[in-house]
Amino acid sequence: MRPAPLPVRDGLGPARVRLHGGPVLAELTARFGEPARAKVLTGEVVDADGVAVDDATVLPAGSSVYLYRDLPEEVPVPFEIPVLHRDADIVVVDKPHFLATMPRGRHVAQTALVRLRVQLDLPELSPAHRLDRLTAGVLLFTTRRELRGAYQTLFARGVVHKTYLARAAVDPACALPRVVRSRIVKRRGHLQAVSEPGAPNAETLVELVSPDGVYRLTPGTGRTHQLRLHMASLGLPIYGDPLYPSVIDVPVDDFSTPLQLLAQRIAFDDPISGARREFVSCRRLPQEFCGGGDG
């Protein structure tokens, strides 16, 4: 896909709108209301070549226009994002709980991606993988658009070794270590993922590493909510989990009970240099925060 014709602004790229075809002003007004109409009339909407559209512009079906979105009010996430490592190609951070990796739904400016683009002045910063909003720990970004695919492919192929720590109750009757396998399905519009009959598509090694209930979780796959669902399936839901085994309504501004799940370590062979890379979180369970700085 060709780059957007508008630059990143305040950590966010422009929104891209694919058109049905015809007069642009009428279509955007019908779809998005008066705010979109006002943006066209003030020259804030551009076509794929960066040329501002106006009240006379007509574009064919399949064309795209670009504009900056109006951001909703968001509750600030009151935690810093320590930098574990930074070089010309990648940035590795220790993401706090409650901060989404990238914009989605009601979380836009208060995401790791947007905050780091502004903080580090890196407008092309992009995540090579994702962590759930409630999960803390090691998160890797690429610094330039042309590098993104090489690092994302490592995670997609499952060749990045990932280790998590979690805190949960201890059940002497639950034999550990064990490998939990199941078929996990996450449907759009549903908060929870579910395990269904069928060939397994998710695998997690679960080990108890401390008698007070600290577990090491080593995923063999990367399904949405896999670790949380697998721990709950053992009768050992992770402390602070508002989704498993049952949904708990938590106010968006309540930061008092973090999910006790930490992406502790990632290791991989760098696709650019070939060097072995390993990054480890400085956080502990229960949640503690450390100071930042370049690694």
MOGICOR-V658958 format. One record per backbone hydrogen bond with DSSP energy under -0.5 kcal/mol. NH is the residue of the N-H (numbers start at 1). CO is the residue of the C=O. E is the energy in kcal/mol with one decimal. If there is no record, write none. Layout:
nh:NH co:CO e:E
nh:NH co:CO e:E
This chain:
nh:9 co:12 e:-3.2
nh:12 co:9 e:-1.8
nh:15 co:67 e:-3.3
nh:17 co:65 e:-2.9
nh:18 co:16 e:-0.5
nh:19 co:63 e:-3.4
nh:22 co:59 e:-3.0
nh:24 co:57 e:-2.4
nh:27 co:23 e:-1.9
nh:28 co:24 e:-2.7
nh:29 co:25 e:-2.1
nh:30 co:26 e:-2.3
nh:31 co:27 e:-2.2
nh:32 co:28 e:-2.9
nh:33 co:29 e:-2.1
nh:36 co:33 e:-0.7
nh:37 co:33 e:-1.5
nh:38 co:34 e:-2.7
nh:39 co:35 e:-1.6
nh:40 co:36 e:-2.0
nh:41 co:37 e:-2.3
nh:42 co:38 e:-1.4
nh:43 co:40 e:-1.7
nh:44 co:39 e:-3.0
nh:45 co:39 e:-0.6
nh:46 co:66 e:-2.2
nh:47 co:51 e:-2.3
nh:48 co:64 e:-0.6
nh:50 co:47 e:-2.1
nh:53 co:45 e:-2.6
nh:57 co:54 e:-1.4
nh:59 co:22 e:-2.1
nh:62 co:19 e:-2.6
nh:63 co:60 e:-1.8
nh:65 co:17 e:-2.1
nh:66 co:46 e:-2.8
nh:67 co:15 e:-1.8
nh:71 co:69 e:-0.6
nh:76 co:74 e:-0.5
nh:78 co:76 e:-0.7
nh:79 co:77 e:-1.3
nh:82 co:80 e:-0.6
nh:82 co:94 e:-0.6
nh:84 co:82 e:-0.6
nh:84 co:92 e:-2.5
nh:85 co:92 e:-1.9
nh:87 co:90 e:-2.4
nh:91 co:141 e:-2.3
nh:92 co:85 e:-3.0
nh:93 co:139 e:-2.6
nh:94 co:82 e:-2.6
nh:95 co:93 e:-0.8
nh:95 co:137 e:-2.4
nh:98 co:133 e:-1.0
nh:99 co:96 e:-1.0
nh:99 co:133 e:-0.8
nh:100 co:98 e:-0.6
nh:100 co:110 e:-0.7
nh:101 co:131 e:-0.6
nh:104 co:107 e:-2.9
nh:107 co:104 e:-2.0
nh:108 co:106 e:-0.7
nh:111 co:109 e:-1.7
nh:112 co:100 e:-3.2
nh:113 co:101 e:-2.1
nh:115 co:111 e:-2.3
nh:116 co:112 e:-2.4
nh:117 co:113 e:-2.3
nh:118 co:114 e:-1.7
nh:119 co:115 e:-2.8
nh:120 co:116 e:-2.9
nh:121 co:117 e:-0.7
nh:122 co:117 e:-1.4
nh:125 co:122 e:-1.8
nh:126 co:142 e:-2.1
nh:128 co:140 e:-2.6
nh:129 co:140 e:-0.7
nh:135 co:132 e:-1.1
nh:136 co:261 e:-1.8
nh:137 co:95 e:-2.5
nh:138 co:263 e:-2.6
nh:139 co:93 e:-2.2
nh:141 co:91 e:-3.0
nh:142 co:126 e:-3.0
nh:143 co:89 e:-2.5
nh:147 co:144 e:-1.5
nh:148 co:144 e:-0.8
nh:148 co:145 e:-0.8
nh:151 co:147 e:-1.4
nh:152 co:148 e:-2.7
nh:153 co:149 e:-2.2
nh:154 co:150 e:-0.8
nh:155 co:151 e:-1.3
nh:156 co:152 e:-2.5
nh:157 co:153 e:-2.5
nh:158 co:154 e:-0.5
nh:158 co:155 e:-0.8
nh:159 co:154 e:-1.9
nh:160 co:154 e:-0.5
nh:161 co:159 e:-0.6
nh:161 co:267 e:-2.6
nh:162 co:160 e:-0.6
nh:163 co:265 e:-2.4
nh:164 co:217 e:-2.6
nh:165 co:262 e:-2.4
nh:166 co:215 e:-2.2
nh:167 co:260 e:-1.8
nh:168 co:213 e:-2.2
nh:169 co:237 e:-0.5
nh:172 co:170 e:-0.5
nh:174 co:171 e:-2.2
nh:175 co:173 e:-0.9
nh:177 co:206 e:-0.7
nh:178 co:206 e:-1.8
nh:180 co:178 e:-0.6
nh:180 co:204 e:-3.1
nh:181 co:179 e:-0.5
nh:182 co:202 e:-1.8
nh:183 co:196 e:-0.6
nh:184 co:182 e:-0.7
nh:185 co:194 e:-2.8
nh:187 co:185 e:-0.5
nh:190 co:187 e:-2.0
nh:194 co:185 e:-2.6
nh:196 co:183 e:-2.8
nh:201 co:182 e:-1.9
nh:202 co:182 e:-1.7
nh:204 co:180 e:-2.2
nh:205 co:218 e:-2.5
nh:206 co:178 e:-3.0
nh:206 co:204 e:-0.6
nh:207 co:216 e:-2.1
nh:209 co:207 e:-0.7
nh:209 co:214 e:-2.6
nh:210 co:214 e:-1.2
nh:213 co:210 e:-2.0
nh:214 co:210 e:-0.8
nh:215 co:166 e:-3.5
nh:215 co:213 e:-0.5
nh:216 co:207 e:-2.8
nh:217 co:164 e:-2.5
nh:217 co:215 e:-0.5
nh:218 co:205 e:-2.5
nh:218 co:216 e:-0.5
nh:219 co:217 e:-0.6
nh:220 co:203 e:-3.4
nh:221 co:203 e:-1.0
nh:226 co:223 e:-2.1
nh:229 co:225 e:-2.7
nh:230 co:226 e:-2.7
nh:231 co:227 e:-2.3
nh:232 co:228 e:-2.0
nh:233 co:229 e:-2.0
nh:234 co:230 e:-0.9
nh:234 co:231 e:-0.8
nh:235 co:232 e:-1.7
nh:236 co:231 e:-2.3
nh:239 co:167 e:-2.5
nh:241 co:238 e:-1.6
nh:242 co:240 e:-0.6
nh:248 co:242 e:-3.3
nh:250 co:248 e:-0.7
nh:254 co:251 e:-1.9
nh:255 co:253 e:-0.8
nh:260 co:239 e:-3.0
nh:261 co:259 e:-2.2
nh:262 co:165 e:-2.9
nh:263 co:136 e:-3.4
nh:264 co:163 e:-1.0
nh:264 co:262 e:-1.5
nh:265 co:163 e:-2.0
nh:266 co:279 e:-2.0
nh:267 co:161 e:-1.7
nh:268 co:277 e:-2.1
nh:270 co:268 e:-0.6
nh:270 co:275 e:-3.4
nh:274 co:270 e:-1.8
nh:277 co:268 e:-3.4
nh:279 co:266 e:-2.5
nh:281 co:264 e:-3.1
nh:288 co:284 e:-0.6
